Amino acid sequence: MAVVMALGGAMGYAKSRSTASLVAGVASGSLFALSGYLIENGRPLYGHELAGVVSVLLTATMGRRALRTSKIMPAGAIAALNLAHAAYQWTKVNQMFELGHKN
């Protein structure tokens, strides 16, 4: 997900010179990379929570943009992808709480 977001931001910049797309893509990609690092290095609860929060924010932002512009690509696709990703991440967080996992 980190690479997808960073590349998407770079593509948005290349296509329309959108600095906002580049910054948002690199920032969200960096946060997803950090969440992966946390998950792999003994802090899985924090990692899944971070990825879940970022995915929810991206779902809301891109979903709103898709509704405003009535365009599926790229905003609707990114919103749908992040909605699925958020559901996965929050399912993992819930499982950890049920198992009594502490970070």
MIKE-588026 format. One line per 5 residues: their letters; for each residue x, y, z of N, C-alpha, C. Coordinates in Angstrom, 2 decimals, always signed. Layout:
BEGIN
a) X,Y,Z,X,Y,Z,X,Y,Z  ... $
***
This chain:
BEGIN
mavvm) +0.83,-1.18,+0.00,+0.00,+0.00,+0.00,+0.88,+1.25,+0.00  +2.02,+1.18,+0.67,+2.92,+2.33,+0.71,+3.37,+2.72,-0.69  +3.75,+1.73,-1.46,+4.24,+2.00,-2.82,+3.11,+2.50,-3.71  +1.93,+1.91,-3.58,+0.77,+2.32,-4.39,+0.44,+3.78,-4.15  +0.41,+4.20,-2.89,+0.08,+5.59,-2.58,+1.16,+6.56,-3.07 $
algga) +2.42,+6.22,-2.85,+3.51,+7.09,-3.28,+3.54,+7.21,-4.81  +3.37,+6.10,-5.50,+3.34,+6.14,-6.96,+2.13,+6.92,-7.48  +1.01,+6.75,-6.81,-0.19,+7.49,-7.21,+0.00,+8.99,-7.08  +0.64,+9.40,-6.01,+0.94,+10.83,-5.84,+1.88,+11.34,-6.91  +2.89,+10.53,-7.24,+3.84,+10.92,-8.29,+3.14,+10.99,-9.65 $
mgyak) +2.23,+10.06,-9.91,+1.50,+10.08,-11.17,+0.58,+11.30,-11.26  -0.06,+11.66,-10.14,-0.91,+12.85,-10.12,-0.11,+14.11,-10.40  +1.10,+14.14,-9.85,+1.96,+15.29,-10.11,+2.40,+15.32,-11.57  +2.81,+14.18,-12.09,+3.28,+14.11,-13.48,+2.18,+14.47,-14.47  +0.95,+14.05,-14.17,-0.16,+14.28,-15.10,-0.65,+15.72,-15.06 $
srsta) -0.82,+16.28,-13.86,-1.45,+17.60,-13.78,-0.65,+18.61,-12.96  +0.59,+18.28,-12.65,+1.45,+19.17,-11.86,+0.83,+19.52,-10.52  +0.13,+18.54,-9.94,-0.54,+18.73,-8.66,+0.43,+18.45,-7.52  +0.92,+19.51,-6.91,+1.82,+19.36,-5.77,+1.08,+18.71,-4.60  -0.21,+19.03,-4.45,-1.00,+18.43,-3.38,-1.06,+16.91,-3.53 $
slvag) -1.21,+16.40,-4.75,-1.22,+14.96,-4.98,+0.11,+14.33,-4.61  +1.19,+14.98,-4.99,+2.51,+14.46,-4.68,+2.74,+14.41,-3.17  +2.43,+15.50,-2.49,+2.64,+15.56,-1.03,+1.76,+14.53,-0.32  +0.49,+14.47,-0.69,-0.43,+13.53,-0.05,-0.03,+12.09,-0.32  +0.37,+11.80,-1.55,+0.79,+10.44,-1.90,+2.04,+10.01,-1.16 $
vasgs) +3.03,+10.88,-1.12,+4.27,+10.54,-0.42,+4.04,+10.46,+1.09  +3.24,+11.38,+1.64,+2.95,+11.36,+3.08,+2.20,+10.10,+3.48  +1.13,+9.76,+2.74,+0.37,+8.56,+3.10,+1.20,+7.31,+2.85  +1.98,+7.30,+1.78,+2.87,+6.16,+1.54,+3.88,+5.99,+2.65  +4.41,+7.10,+3.14,+5.38,+7.04,+4.24,+4.74,+6.52,+5.52 $
lfals) +3.50,+6.95,+5.79,+2.81,+6.45,+6.98,+2.49,+4.96,+6.86  +2.13,+4.50,+5.66,+1.91,+3.07,+5.47,+3.22,+2.29,+5.63  +4.31,+2.86,+5.15,+5.62,+2.20,+5.32,+5.96,+2.12,+6.80  +5.71,+3.19,+7.54,+5.97,+3.18,+8.98,+5.10,+2.13,+9.67  +3.84,+2.02,+9.26,+2.97,+1.01,+9.88,+3.49,-0.40,+9.61 $
gylie) +3.98,-0.63,+8.40,+4.57,-1.94,+8.08,+5.81,-2.21,+8.93  +6.62,-1.19,+9.13,+7.81,-1.33,+9.97,+7.41,-1.69,+11.40  +6.39,-0.99,+11.93,+5.93,-1.28,+13.29,+5.41,-2.71,+13.41  +4.63,-3.15,+12.43,+4.07,-4.50,+12.45,+5.18,-5.54,+12.45  +6.18,-5.32,+11.64,+7.28,-6.30,+11.51,+8.29,-6.24,+12.64 $
ngrpl) +8.27,-5.18,+13.44,+9.30,-5.02,+14.46,+8.73,-4.92,+15.88  +7.75,-5.76,+16.16,+7.30,-5.93,+17.53,+6.24,-4.97,+18.03  +5.69,-4.13,+17.17,+4.63,-3.21,+17.55,+3.42,-3.36,+16.62  +2.90,-4.58,+16.48,+1.84,-4.80,+15.49,+0.56,-4.02,+15.77  +0.20,-3.86,+17.04,-1.03,-3.13,+17.34,-0.93,-1.69,+16.87 $
yghel) +0.17,-1.03,+17.18,+0.37,+0.35,+16.73,+0.41,+0.42,+15.20  +1.04,-0.53,+14.58,+1.14,-0.54,+13.12,-0.22,-0.68,+12.45  -1.03,-1.61,+12.94,-2.36,-1.80,+12.36,-3.26,-0.61,+12.64  -3.13,-0.02,+13.84,-3.93,+1.17,+14.14,-3.56,+2.34,+13.23  -2.26,+2.55,+13.04,-1.81,+3.63,+12.16,-2.31,+3.42,+10.74 $
agvvs) -2.15,+2.23,+10.21,-2.62,+1.95,+8.86,-4.13,+2.11,+8.76  -4.85,+1.71,+9.80,-6.30,+1.86,+9.81,-6.74,+3.31,+9.78  -6.08,+4.15,+10.56,-6.42,+5.57,+10.60,-6.13,+6.22,+9.25  -4.97,+5.94,+8.69,-4.60,+6.52,+7.39,-5.60,+6.08,+6.32  -5.99,+4.80,+6.35,-6.95,+4.29,+5.36,-8.32,+4.93,+5.50 $
vllta) -8.76,+5.14,+6.73,-10.06,+5.79,+6.95,-10.01,+7.23,+6.43  -8.92,+7.94,+6.72,-8.79,+9.32,+6.23,-8.77,+9.38,+4.71  -8.05,+8.46,+4.09,-8.00,+8.43,+2.62,-9.35,+8.04,+2.03  -10.05,+7.12,+2.67,-11.39,+6.73,+2.19,-12.32,+7.93,+2.22  -12.30,+8.68,+3.31,-13.18,+9.84,+3.44,-12.82,+10.92,+2.42 $
tmgrr) -11.54,+11.23,+2.33,-11.10,+12.29,+1.43,-11.36,+11.96,-0.03  -10.93,+10.78,-0.44,-11.08,+10.41,-1.84,-12.53,+10.06,-2.18  -13.26,+9.53,-1.22,-14.68,+9.26,-1.44,-15.46,+10.54,-1.68  -15.15,+11.56,-0.89,-15.80,+12.85,-1.07,-15.47,+13.45,-2.44  -14.21,+13.30,-2.82,-13.79,+13.82,-4.14,-14.50,+13.06,-5.26 $
alrts) -14.62,+11.74,-5.13,-15.29,+10.94,-6.15,-16.76,+11.33,-6.28  -17.41,+11.57,-5.16,-18.82,+11.99,-5.20,-18.97,+13.37,-5.81  -18.04,+14.27,-5.49,-18.11,+15.64,-6.01,-17.88,+15.69,-7.52  -16.92,+14.89,-8.01,-16.58,+14.93,-9.43,-17.32,+13.89,-10.26  -17.96,+12.93,-9.61,-18.65,+11.82,-10.28,-17.70,+10.99,-11.14 $
kimpa) -16.44,+10.92,-10.73,-15.44,+10.14,-11.47,-14.97,+8.97,-10.63  -14.95,+7.80,-11.27,-14.48,+6.60,-10.59,-12.95,+6.61,-10.47  -12.28,+7.05,-11.53,-10.82,+7.05,-11.53,-10.29,+8.47,-11.41  -9.33,+8.69,-10.58,-8.72,+7.77,-9.63,-9.37,+7.79,-8.25  -10.14,+8.85,-7.95,-10.63,+9.03,-6.58,-11.50,+7.89,-6.08 $
gaiaa) -12.44,+7.42,-6.88,-13.32,+6.33,-6.45,-12.57,+5.04,-6.22  -11.62,+4.75,-7.08,-10.84,+3.53,-6.93,-9.97,+3.58,-5.67  -9.36,+4.73,-5.42,-8.53,+4.88,-4.22,-9.39,+4.79,-2.97  -10.58,+5.39,-3.00,-11.50,+5.31,-1.86,-11.90,+3.87,-1.59  -12.24,+3.13,-2.64,-12.64,+1.72,-2.47,-11.48,+0.87,-1.95 $
lnlah) -10.31,+1.07,-2.51,-9.12,+0.33,-2.06,-8.84,+0.59,-0.58  -8.93,+1.85,-0.18,-8.65,+2.19,+1.21,-9.75,+1.75,+2.16  -10.99,+1.69,+1.67,-12.07,+1.17,+2.50,-11.82,-0.30,+2.83  -11.44,-1.07,+1.83,-11.11,-2.49,+2.06,-9.90,-2.61,+2.98  -8.91,-1.76,+2.78,-7.70,-1.80,+3.60,-8.02,-1.43,+5.05 $
aayqw) -8.87,-0.43,+5.25,-9.27,-0.04,+6.60,-10.01,-1.18,+7.30  -10.90,-1.84,+6.57,-11.63,-2.97,+7.15,-10.67,-4.07,+7.60  -9.68,-4.36,+6.79,-8.68,-5.37,+7.16,-7.91,-4.94,+8.40  -7.43,-3.71,+8.40,-6.61,-3.23,+9.52,-7.39,-3.22,+10.83  -8.63,-2.75,+10.79,-9.41,-2.70,+12.03,-9.85,-4.10,+12.48 $
tkvnq) -9.99,-5.02,+11.55,-10.24,-6.42,+11.92,-9.04,-6.97,+12.67  -7.83,-6.67,+12.19,-6.61,-7.12,+12.87,-6.51,-6.50,+14.27  -6.83,-5.22,+14.40,-6.80,-4.56,+15.71,-7.79,-5.25,+16.66  -9.00,-5.50,+16.17,-10.01,-6.16,+16.99,-9.56,-7.55,+17.43  -8.95,-8.31,+16.52,-8.44,-9.63,+16.88,-7.38,-9.55,+17.96 $
mfelg) -6.51,-8.55,+17.87,-5.47,-8.39,+18.87,-6.05,-8.08,+20.23  -7.08,-7.21,+20.27,-7.74,-6.92,+21.54,-8.41,-8.16,+22.11  -9.05,-8.94,+21.28,-9.71,-10.17,+21.75,-8.71,-11.16,+22.33  -7.51,-11.17,+21.78,-6.48,-12.08,+22.26,-5.68,-11.49,+23.41  -5.99,-10.26,+23.79,-5.28,-9.63,+24.89,-3.89,-9.17,+24.54 $
hkn) -3.64,-8.93,+23.26,-2.33,-8.49,+22.80,-2.03,-7.08,+23.28  -0.84,-6.90,+23.83,-0.41,-5.58,+24.25,+0.79,-5.16,+23.43  +0.85,-3.90,+23.10,+1.95,-3.38,+22.31,+2.96,-2.73,+23.20 $
***
